[in-house]
Amino acid sequence: MSTETNQDLLKDFKQATYEEWREAAEALLKGAPFEKRMLTKTPEGIVLQPIYRLEDVAELKTSTDAPGEGNFARGANASGYLGNAWEIAQEQPYGDPAVFNEALLKDLDAGQSAVNALLDVATQLGMDPDQAEDAQVGECGLSLATLDDLKVAFGGLKADYLPVYFQSGCAGLATQALFSAWMKSQGLDPSKVKGGLNMDPYGVLASRGKLPASLNALLDELSLLVKQNAKNSPNFTSAGISGIPYHGAGASATEELASILASGLAYLRAMDERGVSVDDAAAQVRFTLSIGGNFFMEIAKFKVARILWAKIVKELGGGPEACRMQIHARTGMANKTQLDPYVNMLRTTTEAFSAVVGGASSVCVGCFDEAVRLPDDFSRRIARNLQVILQEECELTHVIDPAGGSWYIDSLVEELAKKAWETFQGIEKDGGILTALQSGKWQETLTATRASREATLGQRRASLIGTNQYPNLEEKPLKRGIVTTPAFKERAREAAKLRRASNDCASVRKAYENAADDGKVGILVDAVEKGATAACITQLFRSDAVEESLSVPLPSWRLAQNYEALRAAASKYQQKTGTAPQIFLANLGPLKKHKIRADFTRSFFAAGGFECQYSNGIEDIGTGVKDFIKSGARIAVICGTDPDYMETVPALAESLKTAAPDMKLLLAGFPGENLEAFKQAGLDDYIFVKSNNYEVNKAYLEWLGVL
């Protein structure tokens, strides 16, 4: 048996230096600038190198610390997922507790390992269904007004075996009261229940632009929960800090990190002002990060989040355990599409993988159709099984730090940490996250990032498959499935009214106000057990609440939405006229001469919903003009080779314009020094690889009256 090692196999080969590698690369570039072709600048302002070496990480601490040690770059726990796999914490975004329960139990039986109850807007704001707008009741979240609602939603649930997380928004106290009353009814010991409330007034203010009470009042409520749960339910966290509103407004990885760090620091300071130690406050917060589509950047983002949060907590005097960051990861919406929606399955695959490699504590994979409709059993199963496959087939639970030893990732972590810390310090210099949002300065920063990403997409320097690249004009729209029915909403409203009418909240309020802090939650639980609704509970401590608002809330944004508006208009036009917006391809000569540019043109305009009539090669100008008139199109694009353009375009353009003066004539390719001559002959425009695809499509749809 051979005992030859890899080193032995390489002994006869000279080790190449970086300089030799670069010299070889420049030779292959044939004169193109190395920096322009081989270096990549990201939206975070980081320049990616084409190759990374051991020398790049020789001085980096992230490559030497063990998992669970130092700055936690390599994971919050020494054993990674070996001891405990990440939690598969899928959402069931249904308003009706009965529908929610059916989906939850089905998903738990098929691999989900944590409950992740997203509450509807009414519940998150502390309102009963009859007090809220129709769109706030049961839409994309569970409607909880009474203990009976929770009993239905959690029927058959074993909360002593499974973590239970709520996305409670501003309704932490009411949600805690409902859940505590439910636990009592099930005979559960709160000290042994794991999960969290994720009460996040900072995130609600940023995303909605409005709070149901002042931020200070909500932080007072949150401090009660933090003190209560730190003492009695240490594994059930109270606070949440979410990057979702910022990611959904277009933030880069740097900006999302800076947002959550600034929000987290504001939370720690607020808890300190209310007598909560940094150790208790840090242990009682769970962060949520969105997962974007840049695979390696997202891995680095999770590592950097742990590094910088540990740095902040340590600076404030927190101990080693308090420095361990708890991170829930949720696939982002910014890059999800309504067009060609099945491609979203592929996007969420890489995203979930990057979150796991980055060391997330729990993961929710959004369903492929969530930009269009509420998910059905099929879309939930695909999203859930994606995580099950990563655990059981890809065996990612068998490796403590899958990215360990990657010179590229370690270098990227170092660069991203510097950029994120600088951005975070900028927010702090401006007065903190609240001041940055109130002044609108942070919104302006995110708007600029968002505009840059839209411009890059419009110029097709970035791709969204099925949207600005490889669009499928024959796709069938997804059919609407599960909805929150008007009948359910009406039942919920009537039930809440009856419960409030039969409960005397005024007497409970007096007892609540006179109780010591450690007894207040108990009074709320007792009221819930006697039938008080969530709104009744909320009014015990918000009877004189004054709303707080921002002048400019963060938008809920998707990168594809501008293109989707074009396609929607083109589809509506087709329904009205019987045909999609038409473009005639005036192809010159045989197939081999015009195919490349004709295919480019067809793909270019399909992104806007145009249908291209692919003509046979034009051999004479008269036939070409007749074919165009016969097509019924009002726009033509000449496709061919540059030599053919010089010979044919002037005469063809003049003849087309004479036959149809109101037509628009374009050229596929850059005309160069011939542009003025072609324009004098009748050419209106040209398209080539540097054209702004979105703006060109929009302009010609407007010209046709489609938009």
ZISUL-V275625 format. One record per pair of residues at least 12 apart in sequence whose C-alpha atoms are under 7 Angstrom apart, sorted by the first residue. I is the first residue (numbers start at 1). GAP is how many residues later the second one is. Records with the same first field share a line. If there is no record, write none. Layout:
BEGIN
I=GAP, GAP
END
This chain:
BEGIN
38=12
43=209
44=208, 209, 210
46=369
52=355, 356
53=354
54=353
56=355
57=350, 353, 354
62=348
63=342, 347
71=236, 239
72=234, 235
73=230, 231, 233, 234
74=229, 327
75=284
76=248, 249
79=321
80=320, 321
81=316, 319
82=315, 316, 318
85=312
86=274, 275, 276
87=26, 27, 274, 275, 276
88=24, 25, 26, 274, 275, 276, 299
89=23, 24, 25, 26, 27, 273, 274, 275
90=22, 26, 274, 275, 294
91=25, 26, 27, 273
92=12
93=25, 47, 48, 49
94=44, 46, 47, 48
95=25, 43, 44, 45, 46, 47, 48, 389
96=42, 46, 47, 388, 392
97=45, 46, 52, 55, 56
98=54, 55
100=53
101=51, 52, 53, 54
111=277
112=272
113=49
114=48, 49, 50
115=48, 49, 50
116=48, 49, 50
117=48, 49, 50
118=23, 24, 48, 49
119=22, 23, 24, 48, 49
120=16, 17, 18, 19, 20, 21, 22, 23
121=15, 16
122=14, 15
123=20, 21, 48
124=44, 45, 46, 47
125=44, 45, 46, 87
126=45, 408, 409, 412
127=407, 408
128=17, 368, 406, 407
129=363, 364, 367
130=363, 366
137=352
138=346
139=345
145=351, 388, 389
146=385, 386, 387, 388
147=31, 35, 381
151=31
159=34
160=28, 32, 33
163=30, 31, 32
164=30, 31, 32
165=30, 31, 32
166=30, 31, 32
167=30, 31, 32
168=29, 30, 31
169=29, 30, 31, 32, 35
170=29, 30, 31
171=28
172=25, 27, 50
173=48, 52
174=360, 363, 364
177=344, 347, 348, 351
178=347, 350
180=345
181=344, 347, 348
190=43
191=41, 42, 43
193=42, 43
194=41, 42
195=40, 41, 42
196=40, 41, 42
197=40, 41, 42
198=40, 41, 42, 88
199=39, 40, 41
200=39, 40, 41
201=14, 17
202=61
203=38, 39, 42
205=344
206=39, 347, 348
207=38, 346, 347, 348
208=345
209=340, 341, 343, 344
210=337, 338, 339, 340
211=336, 337, 338
212=335, 336
213=332, 333, 334, 335
214=331, 332, 333, 334
215=333
223=48, 51
224=293
225=13
226=12, 55, 58
227=49
228=290
230=50, 54
237=47, 48, 49
238=46, 47
239=45, 46, 47
240=45, 46, 47
241=19, 22, 23, 45, 46, 47
242=18, 45, 46, 47
243=13, 16, 17, 45, 46, 47
244=45, 46
245=309
247=43
248=85, 86, 308, 309
249=197, 305, 306, 307, 308
250=84, 196, 199, 200, 307
251=195, 198
253=48
254=162, 165, 166
255=165, 168
257=48, 163
258=162, 163, 165, 166
261=48, 163
262=162, 170, 171
263=170
268=13
278=40
279=39, 40, 43
282=40
283=39
286=40, 41
287=39, 40, 41
288=39, 40, 41
289=38, 39, 40, 41
290=39, 40, 41, 42
291=38, 39, 40, 41, 60, 64
292=39, 40, 59
293=54, 58
295=55, 56, 59
296=113
298=56, 57
299=55, 56, 58, 59
300=58, 109, 112, 113
302=56, 57
303=55, 110
304=109, 113
306=19
309=14, 16
310=13, 14
326=35
327=33, 34, 35
328=32, 33, 34, 35
329=26, 31, 33, 34, 35
330=33, 34, 35
331=17, 20, 21, 33, 34, 35
333=225
334=223, 224, 225
335=223, 224, 225
336=35, 222
337=34, 223
338=33, 34
339=127, 128
340=126
341=27, 28
342=26
344=24
345=23
348=17
349=37
352=13
357=44, 45, 46
365=18, 19
366=17
367=12, 13, 16
373=107
374=107, 108, 109
376=105, 106
438=112
440=112
443=111
454=105
458=234, 235, 236
459=231, 232, 233, 234
460=233
467=93, 96, 140
468=139
469=138
470=133
471=135, 136
473=136
496=37
499=32, 33, 34
500=32, 33, 36
503=28, 29
505=31
509=31
524=13
563=45, 131
566=42, 43, 132
567=41, 42
569=137, 138
570=39, 136
573=133
580=30, 31
581=29, 30
582=28, 29, 30, 51
583=27, 28, 29, 30, 50, 52, 53
584=28, 29, 30, 44, 47, 49, 51, 52, 53
585=13, 27, 28, 29, 30, 51, 52, 53, 54
586=29, 32, 38, 50, 51, 52, 53
587=28, 29, 30, 31, 51, 52, 53
588=29, 30, 31, 51, 52
589=28, 29, 30
590=27
591=26
593=47, 48
594=45, 46, 47
597=42, 43, 71
598=41
601=67
604=89
605=92
608=89
621=31
625=30, 31
634=29, 30
635=28, 29, 30
636=28, 29, 30
637=28, 29, 30, 31
638=28, 29, 30
639=28, 29
649=29
650=28, 31
653=28, 29, 30
654=27, 28
657=25
664=20
665=18, 19, 20
666=17, 18, 19, 20
667=18, 19, 20
668=18, 19, 20
669=17, 18, 19
670=16, 17, 18
END
